[in-house]
Amino acid sequence: MERSFTGVFVKDGKWWVAYAEELPGANTQGRTLEEARENLKDAVSLLLEVNRELAQKEIGDRKFRREELVVKTV
């Protein structure tokens, strides 16, 4: 499954600092823009995986339903 997020990249001295606007906690850095971009992709993937695992632990044996949520923004 592919998802889209907005990556924000800010040059700070010799480093590129990066974060995903829509996903608090998904932030990283890299010496080059490309390295920061790849690191951010990894950070987003790992954060989504951890969040899913935590949610499943909280749900436990209870019945639940997962469905796509589409939100339009301005």
C-alpha positions in Angstrom: 0.0 0.0 0.0 1.3 3.5 -0.8 0.4 6.6 1.1 1.4 10.2 0.4 2.7 12.6 3.0 4.1 16.1 2.8 7.8 16.1 3.5 9.3 19.4 4.8 13.1 19.8 4.3 15.0 22.7 6.0 18.7 23.4 5.4 20.3 23.9 8.9 24.0 24.5 8.6 25.5 21.4 7.0 22.4 19.3 7.6 19.0 18.9 6.1 16.3 18.6 8.8 13.1 16.8 7.6 9.7 16.0 9.0 6.3 14.9 7.7 3.7 17.6 8.2 0.8 15.1 8.7 2.5 12.7 11.1 3.9 14.0 14.4 7.0 12.2 15.4 8.2 11.5 11.9 11.3 13.6 11.8 15.0 13.0 10.8 18.0 14.6 9.2 20.6 13.9 6.6 23.8 15.4 5.2 22.3 15.7 1.8 18.7 16.4 0.7 18.5 12.9 -0.8 19.7 11.3 2.4 17.2 13.3 4.4 14.4 12.3 2.0 15.3 8.5 2.3 15.6 8.8 6.1 12.2 10.5 6.3 10.6 7.7 4.2 12.1 5.2 6.7 11.0 7.2 9.7 7.4 7.4 8.3 7.3 3.7 7.6 8.6 2.7 11.0 6.3 5.1 12.8 3.2 3.8 11.0 4.3 0.2 11.7 4.8 1.0 15.5 1.5 2.9 15.7 -0.4 -0.1 14.1 1.2 -2.6 16.5 0.3 -0.3 19.5 -3.3 0.0 18.3 -3.6 -3.8 17.9 -2.3 -4.3 21.4 -4.9 -1.8 22.8 -7.7 -3.5 20.9 -6.7 -7.0 22.1 -9.4 -9.6 21.5 -12.2 -7.1 21.0 -14.0 -6.9 17.7 -12.9 -4.1 15.4 -13.1 -2.8 11.9 -10.4 -1.1 9.8 -11.4 1.0 6.9 -10.0 3.7 4.6 -10.6 7.2 5.8 -10.6 9.9 3.1 -10.4 13.5 4.2 -10.3 16.5 2.0 -8.2 19.5 3.1 -8.2 23.0 2.0 
